[in-house]
Amino acid sequence: MPDQASDRTVDTADGVPGEVPPAVRVEGLWKRFGEQIAVAGVDLALPAGRFIGLVGPNGAGKTTTLSMVTGLLRPDQGRIEVAGHDVWRDPVEVKARIGVLPEGLRLFERLSGGELLSYTGRLRGLPGEEVDTRAAQLLDVLDLAGARHKLVVDYSTGMRKKIGLAAALLHNPQVLFLDEPFEGVDPVSAQTIRGVLERYTASGATVVFSSHVMELVESLCDWVAVMAAGRIRAHGPLAEVRGSARSLQDAFLELVGANGRDTGDALDWLGGGAR
Ligand SMILES: Nc1ncnc2c1ncn2[C@@H]1O[C@H](COP(=O)(O)OP(=O)(O)OP(=O)(O)O)[C@@H](O)[C@H]1O
């Protein structure tokens, strides 16, 4: 059972020999789609036990990177380790230790929420009784208990995110990867998800999540990586990446070179007064 190690004390991304390895180590990662270079030589070490935000503008390469890191997309080049295991040479070891909530998650639509969790837990090799206990608790905490018999196809966008999150957490993974977990989620549910994730990282587990919402990243994460045009522009503890900027949003705009960008004279036809 890949339950979490009790003492993860590493405080730096690189760690100390003999101690817990970084949650994720990426070296020389590349991915092209035809002429399009989506990921252009990413090197990254994400420390264990942190709440980590991967941020970047549209098309920066976040989803492509997370897909390669979680073993869903084969890199053209590069090496990826999760919790000390090579993602592409040792996929079974890695998959037992990770939970993934991908973008555009496909779920088994004709199962109810409860059935989906039972099925996922058994696929993960958990004993039936344990699955039932954990599933009931997760459904309860995520405010889905009333919808446990409803088919997933009839779930709302936010409910789908929450059941996807429950399925990703059921086996108590060491590292949880979430692609835009708060998109389409109402503020109450967002607060609930946040509480679950904070509790999870407080116990030593690692969350890596991608988002465009800087306020959210700033309030949740203690470590961030900023990506633009397929490369990592900055990474490190939140305060370090923010530097002297007023907010992470300002630092981000500076880093991705978007500060001061406006529409100029373009769109001068737009608006009620210009007829
Ligand atoms: N399957 C694919 N085929 C062709 N191009 C792709 C494919 N997947 C991604 N790309 C391209 O790779 C680049 C990076 O895309 P990616 O989805 O990783 O960015 P992102 O940072 O997740 O963006 P967003 O924040 O908009 O979701 C984009 O230019 C995108 O068009």
The ligand as an ORCA input file, in Angstrom:
! r2SCAN-3c Opt
* xyz 0 1
  N      -2.077     17.134    -28.949
  C      -1.564     18.269    -29.403
  N      -1.357     18.458    -30.719
  C      -0.819     19.600    -31.189
  N      -0.437     20.631    -30.413
  C      -0.630     20.503    -29.094
  C      -1.197     19.327    -28.518
  N      -1.246     19.496    -27.172
  C      -0.741     20.723    -26.923
  N      -0.363     21.317    -28.068
  C       0.259     22.640    -28.188
  O       1.323     22.715    -27.273
  C       1.366     23.996    -26.649
  C       1.256     23.833    -25.135
  O      -0.064     23.403    -24.825
  P      -0.534     23.038    -23.343
  O      -1.933     22.532    -23.439
  O       0.488     22.167    -22.714
  O      -0.498     24.461    -22.651
  P      -1.114     24.950    -21.249
  O      -0.049     25.739    -20.585
  O      -1.670     23.796    -20.512
  O      -2.264     25.911    -21.754
  P      -3.697     26.311    -21.093
  O      -3.377     27.110    -19.887
  O      -4.321     27.137    -22.159
  O      -4.429     25.042    -20.790
  C       0.239     24.818    -27.268
  O       0.786     25.595    -28.306
  C      -0.698     23.771    -27.828
  O      -1.378     24.244    -28.964
*
